[in-house]
């Protein structure tokens, strides 16, 4: 008999991990192709433009994604309403950002930027599509449609990587890569809009919901912006002080760490609607379990990857990119700990309704990372950038854990140390999936 109802946290995570494995392999193959065929300088320029788009998307989205996830998970509003909100803000905020950029474009040469203005234009022009994709993902998480989200993200990943590989082998360099990116974003947005229309039906939205979504989301968005800026600040400073080629080497380390961290995305997608939608006591228990499990897996994976980092980069990227090994190992140390802060932040926003506190902590981390980078990058280059980021990851996570413990009274051991019941639950999930495969 077919079961209905929402999947469990571990089942949802399994769906996500299945899609994540496909995404990881495709993205790795594409990154290796760009690195080997186009070289470190072109890779650095490409990665820098993608980074600029990611940071501006975080700024420009104004936290509407947080409102989508929270309102849908708590069933305060329906998918048709939140989809209408998302479409309005995607177009409005994207168009505003594009307009502001082209108004300021005449003054940018006076800043003596090392990046091409044409490349910066690409990062800005695609903003309506990247903002909408962020909103769409947040709606699917709020609806707890993790299996469908994983399927769409897998298909989108296949499309993007196929277009990117085709662009690489065409031999037209950066223009072909940016063209492939634009085509992918247009196709992805159209597919996402059609799918959400089926999910929610005809669009409808009261004007008051536009303001409510903006008011709630903006408070949390300040923290999201700070977190993204904190994670990407080193790229901007390395590009400024060391040039595109060093960004190319550094991007290999960052890309591999990013793929490592993406292994935690299925867990985050699975727990977000449950933490936001359950009662406080149950939500805190779920948060504590997710925190200690994700820390254990992250640390184990980080140790394994650090041991074989030299061999992996040499085999995959070649001897030319061995400069990426040291920053990769350093970044692993901070990233493995950061996974705990990511889980706790979901509870801070979705359950405890304390987005402002996280925003304050995130901006403190930005300031610290900026100071450390200014001290370390000029002397130690990309290794200094990696060390600065890792140190602030560890310090920031330690403070978030302490605050969560003080506010909720959840014991530190429950947040950080795997319990016997966790192992039993994992065994049960594995056994249930084996039983399904046999049947």
Buried (B, 14 or more C-beta within 10 A) or exposed (E): EEEEEBBBBBBBBBBBBBBBEBBBEBBBBBBBBBBBBBBBBBBBBBBBBBBBBBBBBBBBBBBBBBBBBBBBBBEEBBBBBBBBBBBBBBEBBBEEBBEEBEEEEEEEEEEEEEBEEEBBBBBBBBBBBBBBBBBBBBBBBBBBBBBBBBBBBBBBBEBBBBBBBEBBEEEEBBEBBBBBBBBBBEBBBEBBBEBBBEBBEEBEBEEEBBEBBBEBBBBBBBBBBBBBBBBBBBBBBBBEBBBBBBBBBBBBBBBBBBBBBBBBBBBBBBBBBBBBBBEEEEBBEBBBBBBBBBBBBBBEBBEEBBEEBBEBBBEBBEEBBBBBBBBBBBBBBBBBBBBBBBBBBBBBBBBBEBBBBBBEBBBBBBEBBBEBBEEBBEEBBBBBBBBBBBBBBBBBBEBBBEBBBEEBEBEEEBBBEBBEEBEEBEEEBEEBEEEEEEE
